[in-house]
């Protein structure tokens, strides 16, 4: 490359001592090699003009800075200069043309003349003499000329000591250029559609988006809306032709922001626009109107449109659906960025331009209803107005304006390079591209760091600052208002603070403000830390389905941990813990209540060496600790309290990991079953020890057999523990005495565990025992065997399919299981009468067991394709085939389904449908308990409750309806399989 550059410089004659200044300037171009190559092309394209150009480059320092910077900063504009000989002379002027001169240049390109009467009315309506392809070519050339002049002045400071054009001026001049371009395109459209006929309709073009706010990019769509009086076919044809010409010659002209979007009429009357916005418009459409500006055409009609729609913008924050729509819009924008591009996307990535624009517009819409000083359009102007009004701290406002302008400037440089619409930073590994961007952005070396390293550091700094945007802009002023730390500082009034909280998602902003006031006023070191961390915590809480409950839960938690030194320090020092805790507190009453009594679990919210600490805990270790602590307790009541404490902490850990998406449904169910069995076993052992001095002195051995979901290792948060108690006298003890003693032990265990407490209940249900409620709670092994062989009914055989030993004497429990295998997996299979009885009972359950008023489509347990349907189907398959296939001797629903598929008793598709329904219903049922804090089986209808349940189940809040539809679709497919199996 050096040899090639030397040869090129020699061919230009730029190698002597008189050329040093010229060479220094060339070396400062964003891409010196590109600039040099373009100079060679310019000379070759117009050799007769080269001596003049060479002389000007040597003598006119300002011209040199403009030319070398633009050909070193933009491939595309360099190509334009080469393709249009002599156009470089436009860079000789030291002053930029004003908006009137730019409009005259564009109109002159198509020889446009003013429409009769337009000048007197103040309208920008012209008719072109040049139309068709010639008009597009002429307009493209004229537009590119003007763009080149602006870019050269914008970039000149990178090469020579020229005045810097700051972002607001660049954006405004680009918007003026867009206005002029579309004024000329409209002139061509009028001539094309009307020919010599008079223009009888009024047609106004409204600029929206960045163009409307006069902060346009170099390469951007220009959003427009058309207003016409009358809105007839002719006006629509003119609008369509203007868009076609503009999109062909300049940039994409997009009318997608019009009422009804791309499906709506291209032109509407003012009355029609107003009627639509009053009745049908969504929140994002009012947000778009914030930047509406009369652009060209009938300026009087355009002004009337802006005047009629502007008040609606400021009333939009009062709409019932404002908060969820705004939050959904924000999440939708973030979801559009491919994961591999998030770190590089200046616009949509985290800490990017959209974060600033979104936050500023939201604050404007919140407070602009009562403060007309906020009725400004550009982001920079809005930041200034919000700062002056005290809605943003002065330092914060200045910092964010600087960050925004820095990121926008990088966006401009990236777009100028090839005149392509892009927001992507170069790949971090592409050092050459990053170096070019640094030079184009006028980033200079600092100390031992070259320009590229300085740019990387500055990018990190600016994006980190913007990432704190919502905390700074939304919540810091609230804290300053309620804490009254600085009497001289501007602060929000209570009404402004409540209005801001309301639009950020709080349903009861007065209560929220009271909580914030209490938290921000804590005395001593705790209060100082709270003031530091609260803005970030409030930001996280606002992203949850129920910010009001989240903030209340946080305040309650702070009251519970007063004096616990590690708590606030952990939230301050570990952002992951803070974010996860707020996520939990704003979503789950179940977990919040557990954490009030087991706050130590919060320390597991951090990340360890191998991943989240919540999932590093081994359930086996939890069981050992629970049993050991229970056995060390001095008395029965103390022992049960200790067992409850261990269970509480483990439930908090499991539920937190579940809600945060760190455990699968199967892992959650297995862990819940393990801790339930451990509590049951520890309670049993402690009672035996207290009444008989330990197992060695006990008159009988006792085993606890888990039934239902406990036996299958598939407990949910709201499940009871279905069990059977079985005993066996020790040698020398009479059976009646052994049974009486075992009965008293079982009664004590059930009573102690069932004692009401603040924790989730520990109900031990023995309803599946022989003879049901009429039968004894404890039987001997021999008694069970006699009963099942002689009297067992079909439903009891079915219930035994999920029997599994979970506590007590392991040998007795194992012998019980072997004994019942004869009943549940009999030789030759269960009788056809038993299968018929199961089908009859299932039909009765379907028709009678569903609670009154429940929706069968969304009842997770007994509804269509719900848990009961899937489990009964699996159990029917076991009853019919387990005698031939030992693989079906399994208490787990999902594992049995795997065996059914492997044995080809059902197709893979059928098994997948059943498994998917079971997992979906279990996840939904667990989510219901997490949100409500108590066992619930019925999914709610659309609304906040459904959003909360969907969120707890791992779905975005704005996809709550999709969550519900997915549930119904999955369970409907499963029901078809259930019906097919039961009818076969």
VEXKE-98001 format. One line per 3 residues: number of its first residue (from 1); for each residue z, x, y of C-alpha. Coordinates in steps of 0.02 Angstrom, whole numbers. Each point is the difference from the previous one (the first is absolute). Example, Ala and Ser with C-alpha at 12.3 -4.5 7.8 and 13.67 -1.06 7.14 Angstrom:
2
1> 390 615 -225  -33 69 172
//
This chain:
984
1> 0 0 0  40 144 120  -171 79 -32
4> -87 -166 28  96 -28 162  -42 175 61
7> -184 -30 -34  5 -167 92  86 76 150
10> -130 139 3  -140 -127 -3  78 -84 152
13> 24 166 87  188 -25 10  58 174 -53
16> 21 96 161  154 35 108  -54 -136 122
19> 16 -128 -139  186 23 -34  55 -155 95
22> -135 -101 -86  55 63 -171  183 -35 35
25> -45 -178 45  -105 -18 -157  144 66 -106
28> 113 -139 67  -117 -140 -56  76 -108 -138
31> -129 71 -121  -79 155 78  -125 22 -142
34> -57 -181 17  -16 19 189  -103 160 -19
37> -114 -79 -131  -28 -150 116  -44 115 145
40> -134 81 -108  -67 -173 -42  1 -50 184
43> -100 155 46  -125 -28 -141  -20 -185 42
46> -39 32 185  -40 185 27  -65 -31 177
49> 169 -69 55  102 138 -83  -1 124 147
52> 72 -134 113  131 -50 -128  45 182 -32
55> 20 32 187  111 -153 24  110 49 -146
58> 29 169 80  30 -62 178  76 -174 -14
61> 168 16 -87  35 -188 1  -170 -43 -73
64> 25 136 -131  166 -75 -52  -75 -172 -20
67> -153 54 -99  83 125 -116  147 -115 -37
70> -110 -149 -44  -121 96 -112  148 87 -84
73> 96 -161 -20  -134 -122 -57  -141 27 -123
76> -72 -170 45  -3 28 188  -75 171 -28
79> -140 -84 -97  -23 -122 145  -17 142 125
82> -131 86 -110  -96 -162 -31  -6 -46 185
85> -66 151 98  74 17 172  142 -123 -29
88> 121 146 16  -29 -10 188  111 -155 2
91> 146 120 -28  -28 85 168  93 -135 97
94> 181 45 30  53 -182 15  -12 -135 -132
97> -104 -154 43  101 -155 39  -13 -166 -92
100> -133 -68 118  -110 154 -22  20 -7 -189
103> -50 -183 -3  -150 36 110  -57 138 -119
106> 8 -114 -152  -85 -146 88  -131 118 68
109> -43 57 -176  -70 -174 -37  -58 -37 178
112> 121 -145 17  7 -109 155  140 -114 55
115> -9 -184 -47  -24 -120 146  167 -43 82
118> 101 114 -114  42 125 135  68 -134 115
121> 109 -70 -140  64 173 -47  -80 -14 -174
124> -72 145 -99  -159 -87 -58  -165 92 -5
127> -169 -16 -84  -86 151 -77  -184 42 16
130> 5 107 -157  41 -88 -164  -21 25 -187
133> 10 173 -84  -44 87 164  156 -73 81
136> 111 61 -141  -72 176 12  19 5 188
139> 177 -68 -4  53 119 -137  -64 148 100
142> 82 -59 162  165 -36 -86  2 169 -86
145> -36 85 167  151 -81 80  110 34 -151
148> -51 182 3  45 18 185  173 -75 -28
151> 33 104 -156  -51 159 92  124 -33 140
154> 132 -48 -128  -24 161 -100  -34 121 144
157> 181 55 18  -7 79 -173  -125 129 66
160> 31 19 186  140 -38 120  -60 -177 33
163> 100 -156 44  69 -88 -155  -55 -179 -32
166> 149 -92 -68  -13 -134 -133  17 -154 113
169> -145 58 108  -109 44 -150  36 -168 -83
172> -35 -94 162  -165 92 29  -54 -31 -180
175> 40 -184 25  -102 -2 162  -143 78 -98
178> 16 -133 -135  0 -136 134  -157 72 76
181> -83 19 -170  31 -180 -49  -51 -61 172
184> -167 83 -32  -7 -67 -178  33 -175 69
187> -144 25 123  -115 42 -146  66 -149 -99
190> -31 -121 145  -178 63 20  -32 -6 -188
193> 66 -176 -27  -54 -84 163  -153 102 47
196> -42 -72 172  106 -157 -16  150 -17 116
199> 175 36 -64  83 -170 10  158 32 -102
202> 150 100 56  41 136 -125  153 112 14
205> 34 150 -110  186 35 -26  51 175 -51
208> 141 7 -127  97 138 -84  -7 176 70
211> -149 -39 110  90 -149 73  150 111 38
214> -116 133 74  60 131 -125  -157 15 -107
217> -37 143 -120  -159 105 4  -58 -84 -161
220> 70 -173 -31  -46 -178 -36  -2 -103 159
223> 80 -170 -31  -68 -145 101  18 -188 16
226> -132 -112 78  36 -149 113  -145 -112 49
229> -26 -156 104  -84 -85 -89  23 82 -170
232> -174 -44 -61  -128 82 -112  -72 102 143
235> 167 77 46  33 40 -182  -171 84 -16
238> 32 104 156  171 52 -65  -71 45 -169
241> -143 99 77  120 93 114  104 50 -151
244> -155 57 -94  -64 106 144  171 71 38
247> 35 43 -182  -171 84 -17  11 101 161
250> 184 41 29  139 -50 -118  48 -142 -117
253> 24 -158 100  123 -110 -94  35 -183 37
256> 121 -19 -146  147 -39 115  -76 -166 54
259> 78 -164 -56  -19 -22 -189  -61 180 -13
262> -170 34 -73  -11 -180 -62  19 -70 174
265> -134 -41 128  -58 153 97  15 -89 167
268> 125 -134 50  41 -89 161  159 45 90
271> 74 -169 -47  -40 32 -184  83 171 8
274> 157 -70 77  10 -143 -125  -16 122 -145
277> 136 115 64  118 -144 32  -20 -75 -172
280> -61 125 -128  19 181 57  109 120 -99
283> 119 128 72  -123 145 -14  -125 -98 105
286> 125 -12 143  37 184 -21  -187 32 19
289> -5 -107 158  125 118 78  -145 118 38
292> -133 -128 49  -100 45 156  -155 -74 81
295> -133 132 -35  -172 -58 52  -109 -152 22
298> 78 -143 95  154 85 71  67 -163 72
301> -3 -83 -171  73 156 -78  143 -1 125
304> 31 -184 -37  10 41 -187  129 137 29
307> 100 -112 118  1 -143 -126  49 103 -152
310> 122 125 75  152 -119 4  -22 -33 -185
313> 24 185 -37  172 -1 77  53 -159 -90
316> -54 64 -171  168 84 -36  81 -172 0
319> -105 -59 -148  95 -31 -162  -114 113 -100
322> -7 140 127  119 122 -88  -68 -14 -179
325> -179 6 62  31 155 105  91 87 -142
328> -136 -48 -123  -134 63 119  89 167 15
331> 17 20 -189  -180 -53 -27  -63 134 119
334> 104 133 -88  -66 -56 -170  -180 29 56
337> 22 189 2  -41 84 -167  152 99 -60
340> -95 164 4  -42 -26 184  168 -57 69
343> 53 174 55  -168 30 87  -32 -169 82
346> 38 14 186  -17 -187 25  76 -88 -149
349> 106 135 -80  188 4 20  42 63 174
352> -176 -40 58  -80 -89 146  16 -174 -73
355> 188 21 -11  8 28 188  -123 -139 43
358> 81 -126 -116  175 33 67  -53 -4 182
361> -96 -163 -20  145 -80 -92  122 47 138
364> -122 -65 130  -15 -167 -90  188 -14 -20
367> 48 34 180  -161 -43 90  41 -184 -11
370> 130 22 136  -58 163 81  -174 -5 79
373> 8 187 36  -39 24 -185  -166 -92 14
376> -102 160 -11  -132 47 -126  -6 185 -38
379> 130 79 -114  44 136 125  21 -126 142
382> 103 -112 -114  116 144 -47  25 35 185
385> 37 -183 37  121 -14 -146  88 157 61
388> 10 -62 180  70 -166 -62  138 84 -100
391> -66 -56 -169  -29 181 -51  103 152 51
394> -86 109 131  -4 156 -108  -60 -99 -150
397> -137 -85 101  -62 167 68  7 84 -171
400> -93 -138 -89  -133 -10 134  -25 188 -21
403> -7 -13 -189  -122 -145 8  -115 92 120
406> 5 158 -105  -49 -94 -159  -136 -97 91
409> -69 162 71  -14 72 -177  -87 -160 -54
412> -124 21 143  -38 180 -49  -28 -47 -181
415> -120 -139 49  -95 109 123  -40 130 -131
418> -134 -105 -83  13 -161 102  67 -89 -151
421> 139 -127 -8  142 91 -87  188 12 7
424> 21 131 -136  71 171 36  -83 143 -94
427> 65 41 -172  154 110 28  -80 131 -113
430> -155 9 112  59 136 118  -167 13 91
433> -3 -186 41  180 4 59  -38 151 108
436> -149 -91 79  109 -153 36  135 108 79
439> -127 84 116  -85 -165 43  171 -73 43
442> 35 148 115  145 59 -108  38 181 38
445> 86 134 -105  187 21 26  87 162 -44
448> -47 52 -176  -76 -172 -38  -186 -25 22
451> -72 -163 69  -18 -78 -172  182 33 -45
454> 57 -68 168  -103 -158 -30  77 -28 -171
457> 174 20 73  -39 -116 145  -71 -132 -117
460> 159 0 -104  105 -14 156  -99 -142 78
463> -16 -103 -160  184 21 -39  39 -61 174
466> -113 -151 -22  76 -35 -171  162 -36 91
469> -93 -121 112  77 -164 -56  175 72 -2
472> -22 67 176  -96 -143 78  84 -147 -84
475> 178 48 -39  61 141 110  -4 -111 157
478> 101 -130 -95  134 128 -40  4 64 177
481> 18 -178 62  147 -47 -109  92 166 3
484> -11 23 190  3 189 -20  -95 39 159
487> 42 -115 144  -148 61 99  -129 -23 -138
490> -120 -146 -6  42 -116 -142  -53 -164 -76
493> 92 -156 52  80 -102 -140  -142 -126 12
496> -132 137 -11  92 80 -146  11 -166 -93
499> -184 -34 33  -44 172 -67  107 -24 -156
502> -75 -171 -31  -177 65 0  50 144 -113
505> 54 -121 -136  179 -52 37  22 -187 -18
508> 169 5 88  -19 132 136  164 -45 85
511> 95 41 -160  -103 157 -26  39 57 176
514> 186 -29 -31  -7 106 -159  -93 138 92
517> 129 -5 139  144 19 -123  -85 138 -99
520> -52 95 156  175 -10 72  96 81 -144
523> 124 126 68  -5 187 -25  -120 99 -108
526> -53 -153 -100  -62 -87 157  -100 153 51
529> -85 8 -170  -33 -186 2  -86 16 169
532> -107 138 -73  -51 -87 -161  -1 -185 45
535> -175 -4 78  -75 69 -161  105 -115 -109
538> -49 -152 102  -183 49 -18  18 6 -189
541> 96 -164 -4  -134 -86 103  -125 38 -138
544> 101 -101 -127  -17 -187 -35  169 -45 76
547> 49 117 143  144 -113 50  82 14 -170
550> -41 185 -7  87 37 165  150 -107 -47
553> 12 88 -168  -8 169 86  140 -49 117
556> 105 -64 -147  -33 161 -93  53 104 150
559> 162 -100 7  31 35 -185  -27 188 15
562> 99 32 159  71 175 -17  -123 52 -137
565> -65 160 77  -156 24 -105  -77 -172 34
568> -67 14 178  -38 185 -21  -108 -40 -151
571> -97 -132 95  -22 122 145  -55 148 -104
574> -102 -82 -138  -138 -115 62  -43 -53 -177
577> 175 -68 -28  -3 -93 167  -169 -79 -36
580> 45 -50 -178  169 -71 48  -72 -108 139
583> -138 -59 -118  135 -57 -121  117 -78 128
586> -141 -102 79  -64 -63 -167  138 -24 -127
589> 165 -92 19  39 46 -181  -6 187 32
592> 80 -12 173  153 -86 -75  12 132 -136
595> -13 144 125  143 -70 104  113 37 -148
598> -92 151 -72  -63 96 153  -4 165 -95
601> -162 -59 -81  -85 25 170  12 187 -28
604> -122 -23 -145  -132 -65 122  -48 179 41
607> -127 104 -94  55 136 -120  -90 149 -75
610> -92 -107 -128  -25 -159 101  104 -149 60
613> 182 20 -48  8 -186 -41  -104 33 -156
616> 81 166 -47  155 -89 -66  8 -12 -190
619> 60 -170 -62  85 85 -147  109 99 121
622> 42 -159 94  55 -82 -162  110 148 -48
625> 82 1 170  28 -188 -1  79 0 -173
628> 109 151 33  64 -67 167  36 -170 -76
631> 99 72 -144  104 108 118  55 -150 102
634> 184 -47 -11  -21 -185 -40  -131 -129 -43
637> -27 -68 175  -15 176 71  -120 47 -141
640> -115 -146 36  4 40 185  -53 179 -40
643> -140 -64 -114  -58 -118 137  -1 143 125
646> -111 107 -111  -113 -148 -36  -11 -42 186
649> -57 175 44  -125 2 -142  -69 -171 49
652> -18 64 179  -92 153 -62  -116 -96 -116
655> -38 -137 127  -31 127 139  -120 100 -107
658> -85 -162 -51  -21 -64 178  -64 169 60
661> -132 2 -137  78 145 -96  26 -90 -167
664> -113 -107 -107  46 -175 -58  36 65 -175
667> 111 139 65  98 -122 108  28 -122 -143
670> 50 138 -120  122 76 125  78 -170 40
673> 21 -36 -186  79 171 -28  131 -20 134
676> 40 -179 -56  25 59 -179  109 145 62
679> 115 -116 98  13 -117 -149  38 144 -118
682> 128 80 116  89 -166 27  5 -32 -188
685> 69 173 -39  132 -14 137  60 -170 -60
688> 7 62 -180  98 153 57  123 -105 100
691> 32 -125 -141  -7 111 -154  22 176 66
694> -182 41 -34  -128 -37 -136  102 90 -132
697> 142 -126 17  -108 -154 19  8 -133 -137
700> -189 -24 8  -159 86 50  -98 -87 139
703> -182 17 47  -92 -83 144  -178 -55 -34
706> -112 -16 152  -115 -150 -2  -142 -57 114
709> -47 123 137  153 108 -31  -51 22 -181
712> -178 39 53  55 126 132  -87 -109 130
715> 138 -63 113  -39 -46 178  118 -1 150
718> 41 -184 -23  17 -1 -191  159 -44 -95
721> 49 97 -155  -34 -107 -155  106 70 -143
724> 74 -35 -171  170 69 -53  12 53 -182
727> 157 67 -86  53 68 -168  180 17 -61
730> 60 175 -38  67 33 -172  164 -90 -31
733> -16 -128 139  -29 -183 -39  -159 -75 71
736> 87 -139 103  113 130 83  -148 114 38
739> -103 -142 71  144 -61 110  25 174 69
742> -188 25 29  -7 -170 84  137 50 122
745> -90 164 37  -165 -90 33  87 -127 112
748> 84 139 100  -164 93 20  -91 -155 60
751> 143 -49 116  20 172 77  -185 24 29
754> -24 -177 61  135 11 134  -83 -43 168
757> -31 148 115  -113 55 142  -113 87 -125
760> -145 -81 -95  79 -106 -139  38 66 -175
763> -23 -160 -99  12 22 -190  -92 -146 -77
766> 34 -44 -182  -106 -159 -3  -118 69 -133
769> 138 12 -133  -13 -105 -159  35 -184 33
772> -15 33 186  144 -57 109  86 -79 -152
775> 7 161 -100  131 138 3  -32 142 123
778> 36 133 -131  -53 -3 -183  10 125 -138
781> -156 83 -64  13 -101 -160  19 -162 98
784> -156 38 102  -95 41 -159  51 -162 -85
787> -43 -103 152  -172 76 31  -51 -11 -183
790> 50 -181 -19  -2 -83 171  -105 100 122
793> -115 -111 102  -170 53 62  62 38 179
796> 140 109 -70  -123 100 -104  -105 21 156
799> 152 59 98  40 131 -132  -168 84 33
802> 79 82 153  170 42 -77  51 181 22
805> 169 87 -13  58 50 174  187 38 -10
808> 149 19 -115  0 65 -178  -172 78 -29
811> 4 -12 -190  49 -184 4  -133 -35 129
814> -133 85 -107  52 -95 -156  -9 -163 99
817> -181 40 49  -48 40 -179  82 -161 -56
820> -97 -109 122  -165 86 -43  -4 -112 -154
823> 7 -152 114  -113 54 143  -128 94 -106
826> 8 -94 -168  -109 42 -148  -160 -100 12
829> 37 -42 183  89 -145 78  -46 -171 -62
832> -141 -99 77  131 -133 42  96 128 102
835> -157 48 95  -35 -184 34  179 -22 62
838> -20 148 118  -158 -79 68  88 -166 22
841> 146 79 91  -119 97 112  -91 -160 47
844> 167 -82 40  54 150 106  -162 -9 97
847> 23 -184 39  189 -9 28  78 167 47
850> -89 35 165  123 -42 142  -37 -155 103
853> -110 42 149  -52 169 -70  -182 51 11
856> -62 39 -176  -132 117 71  128 117 80
859> 161 -18 -101  20 175 -69  102 -47 -153
862> -56 -170 -61  -162 -22 97  -179 9 -61
865> -32 172 -77  175 58 51  130 98 -96
868> 45 -136 -124  -182 -34 -42  -37 183 -38
871> 162 31 -96  -19 -157 -107  -178 50 -39
874> 53 174 -57  142 -73 -103  -116 -125 -83
877> -114 144 -52  153 91 -71  54 -152 -98
880> -173 -17 -74  -43 182 -37  155 112 4
883> 29 -18 -187  -166 90 -29  8 123 145
886> 160 101 28  -75 55 166  49 -172 66
889> 184 30 -38  38 33 182  110 -87 129
892> -104 55 152  -133 -122 61  -116 134 67
895> 18 117 -149  -33 -145 -118  -155 -44 100
898> -62 178 -24  24 -20 -187  -91 -168 1
901> -148 84 84  1 149 -120  6 -119 -149
904> -143 -101 79  97 -162 -17  -61 -38 176
907> -141 80 97  36 141 123  -47 -117 143
910> 122 -133 -58  141 125 -17  -39 72 171
913> 8 -172 78  169 -37 -80  73 170 45
916> -66 -11 178  79 -172 20  168 59 -69
919> 4 151 116  -57 -102 150  127 -138 -30
922> 142 123 -33  -42 98 158  -7 -161 102
925> 163 -66 -75  89 164 35  -70 1 178
928> 70 -175 27  175 59 -46  -16 157 107
931> -48 -104 152  116 -149 -24  148 93 -75
934> 20 -130 -140  -96 -56 -155  -155 -99 49
937> -152 -44 -105  -112 -96 120  -120 94 114
940> 2 -68 178  -150 -72 91  -91 88 143
943> 113 63 139  130 133 36  87 -23 -169
946> -161 31 -94  -38 153 108  171 70 -45
949> -23 -29 -186  -176 72 2  63 153 95
952> 143 24 -124  -129 -10 -140  -99 141 78
955> -131 -97 98  -35 19 187  79 -141 101
958> -167 -58 65  -61 -20 -179  134 -126 -50
961> -131 -133 -34  -99 124 -106  161 37 -96
964> 23 -185 -36  -181 -26 -47  5 152 -115
967> 157 -69 -84  -82 -168 -31  -162 78 -60
970> 88 117 -122  115 -135 -71  -142 -126 -12
973> -99 121 -109  154 31 -107  29 -186 -22
976> -173 -18 -77  48 130 -132  168 -87 -29
979> -86 -166 -31  -127 80 -117  137 84 -104
982> 109 -154 -13  -146 -110 -48  -72 118 -130
//
